[in-house]
Amino acid sequence: QGICYLSLEDQSQIREKVERFNNFTEDNDPYGEHELGAINHNGQRIFWMIDYYAPDMKHGSEDPADPAKTVRVLTIMLAEEY
């Protein structure tokens, strides 16, 4: 919810930072999935993550690599909300 209270300009800048994020390391991405990260924006720490759901959205995908079996959901939140 915290992201929703930020200005539209801030939301857009955060989204762009998430889209461009490429600071994956063995420490923050040990399995090479590139499904979560953290950025800073105007002094605030922002977390983001991608979850992989089955098409019914009730449980995890049985095969996240298969687009026919997977719905990806991006969540962006203030670190304090975690």
mmCIF file of the N, C-alpha and C atoms, coordinates in Angstrom:
data_MODEL
# 
_entry.id   MODEL 
# 
loop_
_atom_site.group_PDB 
_atom_site.id 
_atom_site.type_symbol 
_atom_site.label_atom_id 
_atom_site.label_alt_id 
_atom_site.label_comp_id 
_atom_site.label_asym_id 
_atom_site.label_entity_id 
_atom_site.label_seq_id 
_atom_site.pdbx_PDB_ins_code 
_atom_site.Cartn_x 
_atom_site.Cartn_y 
_atom_site.Cartn_z 
_atom_site.occupancy 
_atom_site.B_iso_or_equiv 
_atom_site.pdbx_formal_charge 
_atom_site.auth_seq_id 
_atom_site.auth_comp_id 
_atom_site.auth_asym_id 
_atom_site.auth_atom_id 
_atom_site.pdbx_PDB_model_num 
ATOM 1   N N  . GLN A 1 1  ? 0.806  -1.199  0.000   1.00 0.00 ? 1  GLN A N  1 
ATOM 2   C CA . GLN A 1 1  ? 0.000  0.000   0.000   1.00 0.00 ? 1  GLN A CA 1 
ATOM 3   C C  . GLN A 1 1  ? 0.849  1.262   0.000   1.00 0.00 ? 1  GLN A C  1 
ATOM 4   N N  . GLY A 1 2  ? 2.019  1.191   0.626   1.00 0.00 ? 2  GLY A N  1 
ATOM 5   C CA . GLY A 1 2  ? 2.854  2.382   0.743   1.00 0.00 ? 2  GLY A CA 1 
ATOM 6   C C  . GLY A 1 2  ? 3.225  2.990   -0.588  1.00 0.00 ? 2  GLY A C  1 
ATOM 7   N N  . ILE A 1 3  ? 3.484  2.166   -1.577  1.00 0.00 ? 3  ILE A N  1 
ATOM 8   C CA . ILE A 1 3  ? 3.830  2.664   -2.911  1.00 0.00 ? 3  ILE A CA 1 
ATOM 9   C C  . ILE A 1 3  ? 2.671  3.467   -3.483  1.00 0.00 ? 3  ILE A C  1 
ATOM 10  N N  . CYS A 1 4  ? 1.455  3.038   -3.220  1.00 0.00 ? 4  CYS A N  1 
ATOM 11  C CA . CYS A 1 4  ? 0.265  3.721   -3.749  1.00 0.00 ? 4  CYS A CA 1 
ATOM 12  C C  . CYS A 1 4  ? 0.123  5.140   -3.212  1.00 0.00 ? 4  CYS A C  1 
ATOM 13  N N  . TYR A 1 5  ? 0.701  5.416   -2.054  1.00 0.00 ? 5  TYR A N  1 
ATOM 14  C CA . TYR A 1 5  ? 0.600  6.750   -1.460  1.00 0.00 ? 5  TYR A CA 1 
ATOM 15  C C  . TYR A 1 5  ? 1.668  7.704   -1.977  1.00 0.00 ? 5  TYR A C  1 
ATOM 16  N N  . LEU A 1 6  ? 2.609  7.186   -2.745  1.00 0.00 ? 6  LEU A N  1 
ATOM 17  C CA . LEU A 1 6  ? 3.629  8.045   -3.337  1.00 0.00 ? 6  LEU A CA 1 
ATOM 18  C C  . LEU A 1 6  ? 3.051  8.736   -4.564  1.00 0.00 ? 6  LEU A C  1 
ATOM 19  N N  . SER A 1 7  ? 3.702  9.799   -4.978  1.00 0.00 ? 7  SER A N  1 
ATOM 20  C CA . SER A 1 7  ? 3.232  10.512  -6.170  1.00 0.00 ? 7  SER A CA 1 
ATOM 21  C C  . SER A 1 7  ? 3.333  9.610   -7.398  1.00 0.00 ? 7  SER A C  1 
ATOM 22  N N  . LEU A 1 8  ? 2.547  9.924   -8.415  1.00 0.00 ? 8  LEU A N  1 
ATOM 23  C CA . LEU A 1 8  ? 2.603  9.153   -9.657  1.00 0.00 ? 8  LEU A CA 1 
ATOM 24  C C  . LEU A 1 8  ? 3.999  9.224   -10.280 1.00 0.00 ? 8  LEU A C  1 
ATOM 25  N N  . GLU A 1 9  ? 4.653  10.374  -10.130 1.00 0.00 ? 9  GLU A N  1 
ATOM 26  C CA . GLU A 1 9  ? 6.012  10.514  -10.655 1.00 0.00 ? 9  GLU A CA 1 
ATOM 27  C C  . GLU A 1 9  ? 6.966  9.561   -9.934  1.00 0.00 ? 9  GLU A C  1 
ATOM 28  N N  . ASP A 1 10 ? 6.865  9.497   -8.594  1.00 0.00 ? 10 ASP A N  1 
ATOM 29  C CA . ASP A 1 10 ? 7.703  8.564   -7.844  1.00 0.00 ? 10 ASP A CA 1 
ATOM 30  C C  . ASP A 1 10 ? 7.391  7.121   -8.221  1.00 0.00 ? 10 ASP A C  1 
ATOM 31  N N  . GLN A 1 11 ? 6.117  6.784   -8.347  1.00 0.00 ? 11 GLN A N  1 
ATOM 32  C CA . GLN A 1 11 ? 5.734  5.429   -8.728  1.00 0.00 ? 11 GLN A CA 1 
ATOM 33  C C  . GLN A 1 11 ? 6.343  5.062   -10.083 1.00 0.00 ? 11 GLN A C  1 
ATOM 34  N N  . SER A 1 12 ? 6.289  5.982   -11.018 1.00 0.00 ? 12 SER A N  1 
ATOM 35  C CA . SER A 1 12 ? 6.837  5.741   -12.346 1.00 0.00 ? 12 SER A CA 1 
ATOM 36  C C  . SER A 1 12 ? 8.353  5.552   -12.285 1.00 0.00 ? 12 SER A C  1 
ATOM 37  N N  . GLN A 1 13 ? 9.031  6.380   -11.505 1.00 0.00 ? 13 GLN A N  1 
ATOM 38  C CA . GLN A 1 13 ? 10.481 6.262   -11.374 1.00 0.00 ? 13 GLN A CA 1 
ATOM 39  C C  . GLN A 1 13 ? 10.871 4.945   -10.713 1.00 0.00 ? 13 GLN A C  1 
ATOM 40  N N  . ILE A 1 14 ? 10.116 4.522   -9.712  1.00 0.00 ? 14 ILE A N  1 
ATOM 41  C CA . ILE A 1 14 ? 10.375 3.240   -9.046  1.00 0.00 ? 14 ILE A CA 1 
ATOM 42  C C  . ILE A 1 14 ? 10.174 2.091   -10.019 1.00 0.00 ? 14 ILE A C  1 
ATOM 43  N N  . ARG A 1 15 ? 9.072  2.125   -10.762 1.00 0.00 ? 15 ARG A N  1 
ATOM 44  C CA . ARG A 1 15 ? 8.805  1.075   -11.747 1.00 0.00 ? 15 ARG A CA 1 
ATOM 45  C C  . ARG A 1 15 ? 9.950  0.979   -12.747 1.00 0.00 ? 15 ARG A C  1 
ATOM 46  N N  . GLU A 1 16 ? 10.435 2.125   -13.200 1.00 0.00 ? 16 GLU A N  1 
ATOM 47  C CA . GLU A 1 16 ? 11.535 2.125   -14.158 1.00 0.00 ? 16 GLU A CA 1 
ATOM 48  C C  . GLU A 1 16 ? 12.803 1.546   -13.531 1.00 0.00 ? 16 GLU A C  1 
ATOM 49  N N  . LYS A 1 17 ? 13.075 1.866   -12.277 1.00 0.00 ? 17 LYS A N  1 
ATOM 50  C CA . LYS A 1 17 ? 14.248 1.305   -11.598 1.00 0.00 ? 17 LYS A CA 1 
ATOM 51  C C  . LYS A 1 17 ? 14.119 -0.221  -11.468 1.00 0.00 ? 17 LYS A C  1 
ATOM 52  N N  . VAL A 1 18 ? 12.924 -0.691  -11.182 1.00 0.00 ? 18 VAL A N  1 
ATOM 53  C CA . VAL A 1 18 ? 12.699 -2.143  -11.091 1.00 0.00 ? 18 VAL A CA 1 
ATOM 54  C C  . VAL A 1 18 ? 12.926 -2.778  -12.459 1.00 0.00 ? 18 VAL A C  1 
ATOM 55  N N  . GLU A 1 19 ? 12.385 -2.172  -13.510 1.00 0.00 ? 19 GLU A N  1 
ATOM 56  C CA . GLU A 1 19 ? 12.555 -2.711  -14.869 1.00 0.00 ? 19 GLU A CA 1 
ATOM 57  C C  . GLU A 1 19 ? 14.024 -2.793  -15.266 1.00 0.00 ? 19 GLU A C  1 
ATOM 58  N N  . ARG A 1 20 ? 14.815 -1.826  -14.831 1.00 0.00 ? 20 ARG A N  1 
ATOM 59  C CA . ARG A 1 20 ? 16.218 -1.754  -15.231 1.00 0.00 ? 20 ARG A CA 1 
ATOM 60  C C  . ARG A 1 20 ? 17.162 -2.467  -14.261 1.00 0.00 ? 20 ARG A C  1 
ATOM 61  N N  . PHE A 1 21 ? 16.632 -2.990  -13.167 1.00 0.00 ? 21 PHE A N  1 
ATOM 62  C CA . PHE A 1 21 ? 17.475 -3.612  -12.142 1.00 0.00 ? 21 PHE A CA 1 
ATOM 63  C C  . PHE A 1 21 ? 18.284 -4.755  -12.744 1.00 0.00 ? 21 PHE A C  1 
ATOM 64  N N  . ASN A 1 22 ? 19.585 -4.723  -12.516 1.00 0.00 ? 22 ASN A N  1 
ATOM 65  C CA . ASN A 1 22 ? 20.435 -5.817  -12.993 1.00 0.00 ? 22 ASN A CA 1 
ATOM 66  C C  . ASN A 1 22 ? 21.590 -6.094  -12.032 1.00 0.00 ? 22 ASN A C  1 
ATOM 67  N N  . ASN A 1 23 ? 21.432 -5.681  -10.796 1.00 0.00 ? 23 ASN A N  1 
ATOM 68  C CA . ASN A 1 23 ? 22.478 -5.855  -9.795  1.00 0.00 ? 23 ASN A CA 1 
ATOM 69  C C  . ASN A 1 23 ? 22.333 -7.204  -9.081  1.00 0.00 ? 23 ASN A C  1 
ATOM 70  N N  . PHE A 1 24 ? 22.209 -8.266  -9.859  1.00 0.00 ? 24 PHE A N  1 
ATOM 71  C CA . PHE A 1 24 ? 22.073 -9.598  -9.288  1.00 0.00 ? 24 PHE A CA 1 
ATOM 72  C C  . PHE A 1 24 ? 23.459 -10.149 -8.979  1.00 0.00 ? 24 PHE A C  1 
ATOM 73  N N  . THR A 1 25 ? 23.598 -10.692 -7.785  1.00 0.00 ? 25 THR A N  1 
ATOM 74  C CA . THR A 1 25 ? 24.860 -11.294 -7.373  1.00 0.00 ? 25 THR A CA 1 
ATOM 75  C C  . THR A 1 25 ? 24.576 -12.674 -6.789  1.00 0.00 ? 25 THR A C  1 
ATOM 76  N N  . GLU A 1 26 ? 25.624 -13.421 -6.537  1.00 0.00 ? 26 GLU A N  1 
ATOM 77  C CA . GLU A 1 26 ? 25.447 -14.730 -5.911  1.00 0.00 ? 26 GLU A CA 1 
ATOM 78  C C  . GLU A 1 26 ? 24.815 -14.590 -4.526  1.00 0.00 ? 26 GLU A C  1 
ATOM 79  N N  . ASP A 1 27 ? 25.091 -13.476 -3.843  1.00 0.00 ? 27 ASP A N  1 
ATOM 80  C CA . ASP A 1 27 ? 24.520 -13.258 -2.506  1.00 0.00 ? 27 ASP A CA 1 
ATOM 81  C C  . ASP A 1 27 ? 23.022 -12.986 -2.546  1.00 0.00 ? 27 ASP A C  1 
ATOM 82  N N  . ASN A 1 28 ? 22.562 -12.163 -3.499  1.00 0.00 ? 28 ASN A N  1 
ATOM 83  C CA . ASN A 1 28 ? 21.142 -11.799 -3.508  1.00 0.00 ? 28 ASN A CA 1 
ATOM 84  C C  . ASN A 1 28 ? 20.321 -12.608 -4.519  1.00 0.00 ? 28 ASN A C  1 
ATOM 85  N N  . ASP A 1 29 ? 20.984 -13.476 -5.282  1.00 0.00 ? 29 ASP A N  1 
ATOM 86  C CA . ASP A 1 29 ? 20.284 -14.287 -6.277  1.00 0.00 ? 29 ASP A CA 1 
ATOM 87  C C  . ASP A 1 29 ? 20.991 -15.641 -6.424  1.00 0.00 ? 29 ASP A C  1 
ATOM 88  N N  . PRO A 1 30 ? 21.047 -16.421 -5.341  1.00 0.00 ? 30 PRO A N  1 
ATOM 89  C CA . PRO A 1 30 ? 21.857 -17.648 -5.366  1.00 0.00 ? 30 PRO A CA 1 
ATOM 90  C C  . PRO A 1 30 ? 21.402 -18.697 -6.379  1.00 0.00 ? 30 PRO A C  1 
ATOM 91  N N  . TYR A 1 31 ? 20.136 -18.668 -6.794  1.00 0.00 ? 31 TYR A N  1 
ATOM 92  C CA . TYR A 1 31 ? 19.634 -19.660 -7.746  1.00 0.00 ? 31 TYR A CA 1 
ATOM 93  C C  . TYR A 1 31 ? 19.519 -19.109 -9.171  1.00 0.00 ? 31 TYR A C  1 
ATOM 94  N N  . GLY A 1 32 ? 19.910 -17.849 -9.371  1.00 0.00 ? 32 GLY A N  1 
ATOM 95  C CA . GLY A 1 32 ? 19.889 -17.254 -10.703 1.00 0.00 ? 32 GLY A CA 1 
ATOM 96  C C  . GLY A 1 32 ? 18.503 -17.019 -11.263 1.00 0.00 ? 32 GLY A C  1 
ATOM 97  N N  . GLU A 1 33 ? 17.511 -16.869 -10.396 1.00 0.00 ? 33 GLU A N  1 
ATOM 98  C CA . GLU A 1 33 ? 16.129 -16.705 -10.861 1.00 0.00 ? 33 GLU A CA 1 
ATOM 99  C C  . GLU A 1 33 ? 15.739 -15.258 -11.148 1.00 0.00 ? 33 GLU A C  1 
ATOM 100 N N  . HIS A 1 34 ? 16.497 -14.302 -10.633 1.00 0.00 ? 34 HIS A N  1 
ATOM 101 C CA . HIS A 1 34 ? 16.223 -12.876 -10.865 1.00 0.00 ? 34 HIS A CA 1 
ATOM 102 C C  . HIS A 1 34 ? 14.792 -12.512 -10.497 1.00 0.00 ? 34 HIS A C  1 
ATOM 103 N N  . GLU A 1 35 ? 14.267 -13.086 -9.405  1.00 0.00 ? 35 GLU A N  1 
ATOM 104 C CA . GLU A 1 35 ? 12.871 -12.869 -9.051  1.00 0.00 ? 35 GLU A CA 1 
ATOM 105 C C  . GLU A 1 35 ? 12.671 -11.903 -7.887  1.00 0.00 ? 35 GLU A C  1 
ATOM 106 N N  . LEU A 1 36 ? 13.753 -11.372 -7.322  1.00 0.00 ? 36 LEU A N  1 
ATOM 107 C CA . LEU A 1 36 ? 13.580 -10.373 -6.272  1.00 0.00 ? 36 LEU A CA 1 
ATOM 108 C C  . LEU A 1 36 ? 14.769 -9.441  -6.239  1.00 0.00 ? 36 LEU A C  1 
ATOM 109 N N  . GLY A 1 37 ? 14.528 -8.274  -5.666  1.00 0.00 ? 37 GLY A N  1 
ATOM 110 C CA . GLY A 1 37 ? 15.592 -7.289  -5.579  1.00 0.00 ? 37 GLY A CA 1 
ATOM 111 C C  . GLY A 1 37 ? 15.215 -6.164  -4.639  1.00 0.00 ? 37 GLY A C  1 
ATOM 112 N N  . ALA A 1 38 ? 16.160 -5.271  -4.435  1.00 0.00 ? 38 ALA A N  1 
ATOM 113 C CA . ALA A 1 38 ? 15.962 -4.104  -3.578  1.00 0.00 ? 38 ALA A CA 1 
ATOM 114 C C  . ALA A 1 38 ? 16.622 -2.911  -4.256  1.00 0.00 ? 38 ALA A C  1 
ATOM 115 N N  . ILE A 1 39 ? 15.951 -1.783  -4.174  1.00 0.00 ? 39 ILE A N  1 
ATOM 116 C CA . ILE A 1 39 ? 16.473 -0.542  -4.738  1.00 0.00 ? 39 ILE A CA 1 
ATOM 117 C C  . ILE A 1 39 ? 16.286 0.572   -3.715  1.00 0.00 ? 39 ILE A C  1 
ATOM 118 N N  . ASN A 1 40 ? 16.932 1.690   -3.964  1.00 0.00 ? 40 ASN A N  1 
ATOM 119 C CA . ASN A 1 40 ? 16.718 2.894   -3.161  1.00 0.00 ? 40 ASN A CA 1 
ATOM 120 C C  . ASN A 1 40 ? 16.074 3.948   -4.048  1.00 0.00 ? 40 ASN A C  1 
ATOM 121 N N  . HIS A 1 41 ? 15.128 4.674   -3.452  1.00 0.00 ? 41 HIS A N  1 
ATOM 122 C CA . HIS A 1 41 ? 14.480 5.761   -4.176  1.00 0.00 ? 41 HIS A CA 1 
ATOM 123 C C  . HIS A 1 41 ? 14.201 6.892   -3.189  1.00 0.00 ? 41 HIS A C  1 
ATOM 124 N N  . ASN A 1 42 ? 14.812 8.040   -3.439  1.00 0.00 ? 42 ASN A N  1 
ATOM 125 C CA . ASN A 1 42 ? 14.616 9.218   -2.586  1.00 0.00 ? 42 ASN A CA 1 
ATOM 126 C C  . ASN A 1 42 ? 14.771 8.884   -1.098  1.00 0.00 ? 42 ASN A C  1 
ATOM 127 N N  . GLY A 1 43 ? 15.805 8.103   -0.785  1.00 0.00 ? 43 GLY A N  1 
ATOM 128 C CA . GLY A 1 43 ? 16.093 7.773   0.604   1.00 0.00 ? 43 GLY A CA 1 
ATOM 129 C C  . GLY A 1 43 ? 15.255 6.643   1.179   1.00 0.00 ? 43 GLY A C  1 
ATOM 130 N N  . GLN A 1 44 ? 14.383 6.064   0.371   1.00 0.00 ? 44 GLN A N  1 
ATOM 131 C CA . GLN A 1 44 ? 13.565 4.946   0.849   1.00 0.00 ? 44 GLN A CA 1 
ATOM 132 C C  . GLN A 1 44 ? 14.047 3.652   0.216   1.00 0.00 ? 44 GLN A C  1 
ATOM 133 N N  . ARG A 1 45 ? 14.063 2.604   1.021   1.00 0.00 ? 45 ARG A N  1 
ATOM 134 C CA . ARG A 1 45 ? 14.410 1.272   0.517   1.00 0.00 ? 45 ARG A CA 1 
ATOM 135 C C  . ARG A 1 45 ? 13.136 0.633   -0.029  1.00 0.00 ? 45 ARG A C  1 
ATOM 136 N N  . ILE A 1 46 ? 13.226 0.102   -1.248  1.00 0.00 ? 46 ILE A N  1 
ATOM 137 C CA . ILE A 1 46 ? 12.088 -0.503  -1.934  1.00 0.00 ? 46 ILE A CA 1 
ATOM 138 C C  . ILE A 1 46 ? 12.442 -1.957  -2.245  1.00 0.00 ? 46 ILE A C  1 
ATOM 139 N N  . PHE A 1 47 ? 11.546 -2.878  -1.918  1.00 0.00 ? 47 PHE A N  1 
ATOM 140 C CA . PHE A 1 47 ? 11.706 -4.288  -2.275  1.00 0.00 ? 47 PHE A CA 1 
ATOM 141 C C  . PHE A 1 47 ? 10.768 -4.616  -3.426  1.00 0.00 ? 47 PHE A C  1 
ATOM 142 N N  . TRP A 1 48 ? 11.181 -5.534  -4.260  1.00 0.00 ? 48 TRP A N  1 
ATOM 143 C CA . TRP A 1 48 ? 10.292 -6.054  -5.295  1.00 0.00 ? 48 TRP A CA 1 
ATOM 144 C C  . TRP A 1 48 ? 10.508 -7.556  -5.429  1.00 0.00 ? 48 TRP A C  1 
ATOM 145 N N  . MET A 1 49 ? 9.463  -8.250  -5.857  1.00 0.00 ? 49 MET A N  1 
ATOM 146 C CA . MET A 1 49 ? 9.561  -9.690  -6.056  1.00 0.00 ? 49 MET A CA 1 
ATOM 147 C C  . MET A 1 49 ? 8.556  -10.147 -7.104  1.00 0.00 ? 49 MET A C  1 
ATOM 148 N N  . ILE A 1 50 ? 8.897  -11.233 -7.766  1.00 0.00 ? 50 ILE A N  1 
ATOM 149 C CA . ILE A 1 50 ? 8.009  -11.839 -8.758  1.00 0.00 ? 50 ILE A CA 1 
ATOM 150 C C  . ILE A 1 50 ? 7.611  -13.214 -8.231  1.00 0.00 ? 50 ILE A C  1 
ATOM 151 N N  . ASP A 1 51 ? 6.318  -13.450 -8.145  1.00 0.00 ? 51 ASP A N  1 
ATOM 152 C CA . ASP A 1 51 ? 5.789  -14.753 -7.757  1.00 0.00 ? 51 ASP A CA 1 
ATOM 153 C C  . ASP A 1 51 ? 5.246  -15.455 -8.994  1.00 0.00 ? 51 ASP A C  1 
ATOM 154 N N  . TYR A 1 52 ? 5.311  -16.781 -8.980  1.00 0.00 ? 52 TYR A N  1 
ATOM 155 C CA . TYR A 1 52 ? 4.896  -17.596 -10.117 1.00 0.00 ? 52 TYR A CA 1 
ATOM 156 C C  . TYR A 1 52 ? 3.690  -18.430 -9.704  1.00 0.00 ? 52 TYR A C  1 
ATOM 157 N N  . TYR A 1 53 ? 2.532  -18.105 -10.230 1.00 0.00 ? 53 TYR A N  1 
ATOM 158 C CA . TYR A 1 53 ? 1.296  -18.799 -9.889  1.00 0.00 ? 53 TYR A CA 1 
ATOM 159 C C  . TYR A 1 53 ? 0.815  -19.673 -11.044 1.00 0.00 ? 53 TYR A C  1 
ATOM 160 N N  . ALA A 1 54 ? 0.052  -20.703 -10.681 1.00 0.00 ? 54 ALA A N  1 
ATOM 161 C CA . ALA A 1 54 ? -0.664 -21.490 -11.683 1.00 0.00 ? 54 ALA A CA 1 
ATOM 162 C C  . ALA A 1 54 ? -1.737 -20.582 -12.288 1.00 0.00 ? 54 ALA A C  1 
ATOM 163 N N  . PRO A 1 55 ? -2.232 -20.893 -13.472 1.00 0.00 ? 55 PRO A N  1 
ATOM 164 C CA . PRO A 1 55 ? -3.246 -20.036 -14.110 1.00 0.00 ? 55 PRO A CA 1 
ATOM 165 C C  . PRO A 1 55 ? -4.488 -19.784 -13.261 1.00 0.00 ? 55 PRO A C  1 
ATOM 166 N N  . ASP A 1 56 ? -4.811 -20.697 -12.348 1.00 0.00 ? 56 ASP A N  1 
ATOM 167 C CA . ASP A 1 56 ? -5.983 -20.475 -11.488 1.00 0.00 ? 56 ASP A CA 1 
ATOM 168 C C  . ASP A 1 56 ? -5.698 -19.502 -10.351 1.00 0.00 ? 56 ASP A C  1 
ATOM 169 N N  . MET A 1 57 ? -4.429 -19.096 -10.198 1.00 0.00 ? 57 MET A N  1 
ATOM 170 C CA . MET A 1 57 ? -3.986 -18.126 -9.185  1.00 0.00 ? 57 MET A CA 1 
ATOM 171 C C  . MET A 1 57 ? -4.219 -18.620 -7.749  1.00 0.00 ? 57 MET A C  1 
ATOM 172 N N  . LYS A 1 58 ? -4.395 -19.929 -7.563  1.00 0.00 ? 58 LYS A N  1 
ATOM 173 C CA . LYS A 1 58 ? -4.645 -20.464 -6.225  1.00 0.00 ? 58 LYS A CA 1 
ATOM 174 C C  . LYS A 1 58 ? -3.411 -21.118 -5.613  1.00 0.00 ? 58 LYS A C  1 
ATOM 175 N N  . HIS A 1 59 ? -2.432 -21.470 -6.425  1.00 0.00 ? 59 HIS A N  1 
ATOM 176 C CA . HIS A 1 59 ? -1.223 -22.097 -5.911  1.00 0.00 ? 59 HIS A CA 1 
ATOM 177 C C  . HIS A 1 59 ? -0.068 -21.811 -6.871  1.00 0.00 ? 59 HIS A C  1 
ATOM 178 N N  . GLY A 1 60 ? 1.125  -22.220 -6.462  1.00 0.00 ? 60 GLY A N  1 
ATOM 179 C CA . GLY A 1 60 ? 2.292  -21.972 -7.285  1.00 0.00 ? 60 GLY A CA 1 
ATOM 180 C C  . GLY A 1 60 ? 2.267  -22.752 -8.582  1.00 0.00 ? 60 GLY A C  1 
ATOM 181 N N  . SER A 1 61 ? 2.959  -22.223 -9.571  1.00 0.00 ? 61 SER A N  1 
ATOM 182 C CA . SER A 1 61 ? 3.039  -22.873 -10.882 1.00 0.00 ? 61 SER A CA 1 
ATOM 183 C C  . SER A 1 61 ? 3.834  -24.162 -10.775 1.00 0.00 ? 61 SER A C  1 
ATOM 184 N N  . GLU A 1 62 ? 3.381  -25.185 -11.472 1.00 0.00 ? 62 GLU A N  1 
ATOM 185 C CA . GLU A 1 62 ? 4.118  -26.456 -11.488 1.00 0.00 ? 62 GLU A CA 1 
ATOM 186 C C  . GLU A 1 62 ? 5.361  -26.362 -12.366 1.00 0.00 ? 62 GLU A C  1 
ATOM 187 N N  . ASP A 1 63 ? 5.380  -25.385 -13.285 1.00 0.00 ? 63 ASP A N  1 
ATOM 188 C CA . ASP A 1 63 ? 6.524  -25.201 -14.175 1.00 0.00 ? 63 ASP A CA 1 
ATOM 189 C C  . ASP A 1 63 ? 6.654  -23.714 -14.514 1.00 0.00 ? 63 ASP A C  1 
ATOM 190 N N  . PRO A 1 64 ? 7.330  -22.936 -13.648 1.00 0.00 ? 64 PRO A N  1 
ATOM 191 C CA . PRO A 1 64 ? 7.428  -21.482 -13.875 1.00 0.00 ? 64 PRO A CA 1 
ATOM 192 C C  . PRO A 1 64 ? 8.047  -21.078 -15.212 1.00 0.00 ? 64 PRO A C  1 
ATOM 193 N N  . ALA A 1 65 ? 8.803  -21.964 -15.836 1.00 0.00 ? 65 ALA A N  1 
ATOM 194 C CA . ALA A 1 65 ? 9.416  -21.638 -17.123 1.00 0.00 ? 65 ALA A CA 1 
ATOM 195 C C  . ALA A 1 65 ? 8.431  -21.742 -18.284 1.00 0.00 ? 65 ALA A C  1 
ATOM 196 N N  . ASP A 1 66 ? 7.274  -22.348 -18.043 1.00 0.00 ? 66 ASP A N  1 
ATOM 197 C CA . ASP A 1 66 ? 6.277  -22.544 -19.099 1.00 0.00 ? 66 ASP A CA 1 
ATOM 198 C C  . ASP A 1 66 ? 5.196  -21.467 -18.996 1.00 0.00 ? 66 ASP A C  1 
ATOM 199 N N  . PRO A 1 67 ? 5.169  -20.515 -19.936 1.00 0.00 ? 67 PRO A N  1 
ATOM 200 C CA . PRO A 1 67 ? 4.174  -19.439 -19.874 1.00 0.00 ? 67 PRO A CA 1 
ATOM 201 C C  . PRO A 1 67 ? 2.730  -19.930 -19.893 1.00 0.00 ? 67 PRO A C  1 
ATOM 202 N N  . ALA A 1 68 ? 2.480  -21.088 -20.462 1.00 0.00 ? 68 ALA A N  1 
ATOM 203 C CA . ALA A 1 68 ? 1.114  -21.625 -20.501 1.00 0.00 ? 68 ALA A CA 1 
ATOM 204 C C  . ALA A 1 68 ? 0.663  -22.129 -19.129 1.00 0.00 ? 68 ALA A C  1 
ATOM 205 N N  . LYS A 1 69 ? 1.627  -22.360 -18.245 1.00 0.00 ? 69 LYS A N  1 
ATOM 206 C CA . LYS A 1 69 ? 1.317  -22.879 -16.912 1.00 0.00 ? 69 LYS A CA 1 
ATOM 207 C C  . LYS A 1 69 ? 1.596  -21.863 -15.814 1.00 0.00 ? 69 LYS A C  1 
ATOM 208 N N  . THR A 1 70 ? 1.890  -20.634 -16.193 1.00 0.00 ? 70 THR A N  1 
ATOM 209 C CA . THR A 1 70 ? 2.369  -19.668 -15.211 1.00 0.00 ? 70 THR A CA 1 
ATOM 210 C C  . THR A 1 70 ? 1.788  -18.279 -15.424 1.00 0.00 ? 70 THR A C  1 
ATOM 211 N N  . VAL A 1 71 ? 1.382  -17.672 -14.320 1.00 0.00 ? 71 VAL A N  1 
ATOM 212 C CA . VAL A 1 71 ? 1.027  -16.257 -14.279 1.00 0.00 ? 71 VAL A CA 1 
ATOM 213 C C  . VAL A 1 71 ? 2.033  -15.600 -13.340 1.00 0.00 ? 71 VAL A C  1 
ATOM 214 N N  . ARG A 1 72 ? 2.758  -14.625 -13.829 1.00 0.00 ? 72 ARG A N  1 
ATOM 215 C CA . ARG A 1 72 ? 3.757  -13.945 -13.000 1.00 0.00 ? 72 ARG A CA 1 
ATOM 216 C C  . ARG A 1 72 ? 3.126  -12.687 -12.408 1.00 0.00 ? 72 ARG A C  1 
ATOM 217 N N  . VAL A 1 73 ? 3.383  -12.483 -11.126 1.00 0.00 ? 73 VAL A N  1 
ATOM 218 C CA . VAL A 1 73 ? 2.845  -11.326 -10.409 1.00 0.00 ? 73 VAL A CA 1 
ATOM 219 C C  . VAL A 1 73 ? 4.008  -10.564 -9.784  1.00 0.00 ? 73 VAL A C  1 
ATOM 220 N N  . LEU A 1 74 ? 4.132  -9.299  -10.139 1.00 0.00 ? 74 LEU A N  1 
ATOM 221 C CA . LEU A 1 74 ? 5.171  -8.430  -9.593  1.00 0.00 ? 74 LEU A CA 1 
ATOM 222 C C  . LEU A 1 74 ? 4.597  -7.645  -8.424  1.00 0.00 ? 74 LEU A C  1 
ATOM 223 N N  . THR A 1 75 ? 5.292  -7.712  -7.283  1.00 0.00 ? 75 THR A N  1 
ATOM 224 C CA . THR A 1 75 ? 4.923  -6.932  -6.103  1.00 0.00 ? 75 THR A CA 1 
ATOM 225 C C  . THR A 1 75 ? 6.049  -5.962  -5.809  1.00 0.00 ? 75 THR A C  1 
ATOM 226 N N  . ILE A 1 76 ? 5.699  -4.692  -5.626  1.00 0.00 ? 76 ILE A N  1 
ATOM 227 C CA . ILE A 1 76 ? 6.664  -3.657  -5.261  1.00 0.00 ? 76 ILE A CA 1 
ATOM 228 C C  . ILE A 1 76 ? 6.175  -3.058  -3.955  1.00 0.00 ? 76 ILE A C  1 
ATOM 229 N N  . MET A 1 77 ? 7.080  -2.982  -2.949  1.00 0.00 ? 77 MET A N  1 
ATOM 230 C CA . MET A 1 77 ? 6.661  -2.485  -1.631  1.00 0.00 ? 77 MET A CA 1 
ATOM 231 C C  . MET A 1 77 ? 7.785  -1.712  -0.961  1.00 0.00 ? 77 MET A C  1 
ATOM 232 N N  . LEU A 1 78 ? 7.386  -0.854  -0.047  1.00 0.00 ? 78 LEU A N  1 
ATOM 233 C CA . LEU A 1 78 ? 8.347  -0.199  0.805   1.00 0.00 ? 78 LEU A CA 1 
ATOM 234 C C  . LEU A 1 78 ? 8.967  -1.257  1.719   1.00 0.00 ? 78 LEU A C  1 
ATOM 235 N N  . ALA A 1 79 ? 10.250 -1.166  1.970   1.00 0.00 ? 79 ALA A N  1 
ATOM 236 C CA . ALA A 1 79 ? 10.920 -2.167  2.818   1.00 0.00 ? 79 ALA A CA 1 
ATOM 237 C C  . ALA A 1 79 ? 10.255 -2.258  4.176   1.00 0.00 ? 79 ALA A C  1 
ATOM 238 N N  . GLU A 1 80 ? 9.772  -1.159  4.697   1.00 0.00 ? 80 GLU A N  1 
ATOM 239 C CA . GLU A 1 80 ? 9.135  -1.150  6.026   1.00 0.00 ? 80 GLU A CA 1 
ATOM 240 C C  . GLU A 1 80 ? 7.835  -1.941  6.043   1.00 0.00 ? 80 GLU A C  1 
ATOM 241 N N  . GLU A 1 81 ? 7.278  -2.248  4.879   1.00 0.00 ? 81 GLU A N  1 
ATOM 242 C CA . GLU A 1 81 ? 6.034  -3.025  4.807   1.00 0.00 ? 81 GLU A CA 1 
ATOM 243 C C  . GLU A 1 81 ? 6.285  -4.529  4.819   1.00 0.00 ? 81 GLU A C  1 
ATOM 244 N N  . TYR A 1 82 ? 7.553  -4.928  4.644   1.00 0.00 ? 82 TYR A N  1 
ATOM 245 C CA . TYR A 1 82 ? 7.870  -6.339  4.551   1.00 0.00 ? 82 TYR A CA 1 
ATOM 246 C C  . TYR A 1 82 ? 7.728  -7.034  5.887   1.00 0.00 ? 82 TYR A C  1 
# 
